Amino acid sequence: MSKFTGGNILLDGNFILKKVQVSANMKVADLGCGTIGYFVFPVARIVGQYGKVYAVDILKTVLEVISKRAKLENLNNIQTIWSNLELFAATKIESGSIDIALLINTLHQSHKRAEILREAVRMLKKEGKLMVVEWDNISSPFGPPPEERVKIDLIKITAQKLGLKLEDEFSAGQYHYGVIFVKL
């Protein structure tokens, strides 16, 4: 997978997926997967035919696009799921069933960030990982306005309250930070 430019923003998908250690046969949920499913398709190839990728979004049109592309690319391990991540247990994924949850450029789009994190944690297996990638709180010529950006300290505090342990903190690109938590 090559670098992705969305509005001149570079996110190195290979780097991000290696950081969280996606591997064969895993169950991975991309929560707020977005129109092009930027992480959905590379993850589907990594986890292989015995793995599963849940492409979760609140926009049904997004899920239709991903579903059509999955069929075209013969990726039968992708399942699209419509959900409002702000509602606890609304996502039709069994509690404690996934190895990795991805929240990439998702939290800044909501004011119910703790609720979204809680829903992600519900789906994770014990020892499962949650990766959050968000916009740095720096001035930049693009991205969400500064008041919409998520402070990393708030994510860490909320994650700890939800029973997660910080595993890694890193720069996810010129304008993004990343954190990985493990469910205890």
C-alpha positions as CSV (number, residue, x, y, z in Angstrom):
1,M,0.0,0.0,0.0
2,S,1.4,3.4,-0.9
3,K,1.0,6.7,0.9
4,F,-2.4,8.2,0.7
5,T,-3.0,11.9,0.0
6,G,-6.3,13.2,1.2
7,G,-6.4,16.9,0.8
8,N,-2.6,17.0,0.8
9,I,-2.4,15.1,4.1
10,L,0.0,12.2,4.1
11,L,-0.8,9.1,6.1
12,D,1.5,6.2,5.5
13,G,-0.9,3.2,5.8
14,N,1.9,0.6,5.8
15,F,3.5,2.3,8.7
16,I,0.3,2.6,10.6
17,L,-0.8,-1.0,10.1
18,K,2.7,-2.3,11.0
19,K,2.6,-0.2,14.2
20,V,-0.6,-1.9,15.3
21,Q,0.7,-5.3,14.1
22,V,-2.2,-6.4,11.9
23,S,-1.5,-10.0,10.8
24,A,-3.1,-13.1,9.2
25,N,-6.4,-14.5,10.6
26,M,-7.2,-11.5,12.7
27,K,-10.5,-9.8,13.1
28,V,-10.2,-6.0,12.6
29,A,-12.8,-3.3,12.8
30,D,-12.2,0.0,11.0
31,L,-14.6,2.3,12.9
32,G,-15.6,5.2,10.8
33,C,-14.0,3.7,7.7
34,G,-14.8,6.5,5.3
35,T,-15.7,6.5,1.6
36,I,-12.7,4.9,0.1
37,G,-12.1,2.4,2.9
38,Y,-8.4,3.4,2.9
39,F,-7.5,1.0,5.6
40,V,-10.2,-1.6,5.0
41,F,-8.8,-3.0,1.8
42,P,-5.1,-3.3,2.8
43,V,-6.2,-4.9,6.1
44,A,-8.4,-7.4,4.2
45,R,-5.4,-8.5,2.2
46,I,-3.2,-8.8,5.3
47,V,-5.7,-10.8,7.4
48,G,-6.4,-13.1,4.5
49,Q,-9.3,-15.5,3.8
50,Y,-9.5,-16.7,7.4
51,G,-9.5,-13.2,8.9
52,K,-12.3,-10.7,8.9
53,V,-12.5,-6.9,8.4
54,Y,-15.5,-5.0,9.6
55,A,-16.0,-1.7,7.7
56,V,-18.2,0.4,10.1
57,D,-19.6,3.7,9.2
58,I,-22.8,5.8,9.9
59,L,-23.1,6.7,6.2
60,K,-24.9,3.9,4.3
61,T,-23.6,5.3,0.9
62,V,-20.0,4.9,2.2
63,L,-20.8,1.2,3.0
64,E,-22.3,0.6,-0.4
65,V,-19.2,1.9,-2.2
66,I,-17.0,-0.3,0.0
67,S,-19.2,-3.4,-0.5
68,K,-19.2,-2.9,-4.3
69,R,-15.4,-2.5,-4.4
70,A,-15.0,-5.6,-2.1
71,K,-17.0,-7.7,-4.6
72,L,-15.0,-6.3,-7.6
73,E,-11.7,-7.2,-5.8
74,N,-13.1,-10.6,-4.7
75,L,-12.4,-9.8,-1.0
76,N,-15.0,-11.9,0.8
77,N,-13.6,-11.2,4.2
78,I,-15.0,-7.6,4.3
79,Q,-18.3,-7.1,6.1
80,T,-19.9,-3.7,6.1
81,I,-21.8,-2.6,9.1
82,W,-23.9,0.5,9.5
83,S,-23.7,1.9,13.1
84,N,-23.8,5.0,15.2
85,L,-20.6,4.5,17.2
86,E,-21.8,7.0,19.8
87,L,-24.4,4.5,21.1
88,F,-23.2,1.7,23.3
89,A,-23.7,-1.8,21.8
90,A,-25.3,-0.3,18.7
91,T,-22.6,-1.8,16.4
92,K,-23.6,-5.3,15.4
93,I,-20.2,-6.8,16.3
94,E,-20.1,-9.2,19.2
95,S,-18.6,-7.9,22.5
96,G,-15.0,-9.2,23.0
97,S,-14.6,-10.5,19.5
98,I,-12.1,-8.4,17.6
99,D,-8.3,-8.3,17.8
100,I,-7.8,-4.7,16.6
101,A,-10.1,-1.6,16.4
102,L,-9.0,1.3,14.3
103,L,-10.3,4.9,14.9
104,I,-8.4,6.8,12.3
105,N,-9.5,10.5,11.8
106,T,-12.9,9.6,13.4
107,L,-13.0,11.1,16.9
108,H,-12.7,14.7,15.8
109,Q,-16.0,14.3,13.9
110,S,-18.0,13.9,17.1
111,H,-18.5,15.6,20.5
112,K,-19.2,12.1,22.0
113,R,-15.7,10.9,21.9
114,A,-15.8,9.0,25.2
115,E,-18.9,7.1,24.0
116,I,-17.1,6.1,20.7
117,L,-14.1,4.9,22.7
118,R,-16.4,2.9,25.0
119,E,-18.1,1.2,22.0
120,A,-14.7,0.4,20.5
121,V,-13.5,-1.1,23.8
122,R,-16.7,-3.2,24.1
123,M,-15.9,-5.0,20.9
124,L,-12.2,-5.7,21.7
125,K,-11.0,-9.1,23.0
126,K,-8.9,-9.1,26.1
127,E,-5.4,-8.1,25.0
128,G,-7.0,-6.6,21.9
129,K,-5.6,-3.3,20.6
130,L,-7.2,0.0,19.9
131,M,-5.4,2.4,17.6
132,V,-6.4,6.0,17.4
133,V,-4.9,8.3,14.8
134,E,-6.0,12.0,15.0
135,W,-5.0,15.4,13.9
136,D,-2.2,17.1,15.9
137,N,-3.1,20.2,17.8
138,I,-0.9,22.3,15.6
139,S,-1.8,25.0,13.2
140,S,-2.0,23.6,9.7
141,P,-3.3,24.8,6.4
142,F,-5.9,22.0,6.3
143,G,-7.8,19.6,8.5
144,P,-10.5,20.3,11.1
145,P,-10.5,23.7,12.9
146,P,-8.4,23.7,16.0
147,E,-11.4,23.6,18.4
148,E,-12.5,20.3,16.7
149,R,-9.2,18.5,17.2
150,V,-8.8,15.9,19.9
151,K,-6.2,16.5,22.5
152,I,-4.1,13.3,23.0
153,D,-4.2,13.7,26.8
154,L,-8.0,13.4,26.8
155,I,-7.8,10.2,24.8
156,K,-5.3,8.8,27.3
157,I,-7.4,9.7,30.3
158,T,-10.6,8.2,28.8
159,A,-8.8,5.1,27.6
160,Q,-7.4,4.5,31.1
161,K,-10.9,4.8,32.6
162,L,-12.1,2.3,30.1
163,G,-9.5,-0.3,31.2
164,L,-7.0,0.3,28.5
165,K,-3.2,0.4,28.9
166,L,-1.1,2.7,26.7
167,E,1.2,0.6,24.6
168,D,2.7,3.1,22.1
169,E,2.5,6.8,21.2
170,F,4.0,8.0,17.9
171,S,3.9,10.6,15.1
172,A,1.5,9.2,12.4
173,G,2.5,11.8,9.8
174,Q,3.3,15.5,9.6
175,Y,-0.1,16.5,10.9
176,H,-1.2,13.4,12.9
177,Y,-0.4,11.6,16.1
178,G,-1.1,8.0,16.9
179,V,-1.7,6.0,20.1
180,I,-2.1,2.3,20.6
181,F,-3.9,0.9,23.7
182,V,-4.3,-2.7,24.9
183,K,-7.4,-3.9,26.6
184,L,-6.6,-5.4,30.0
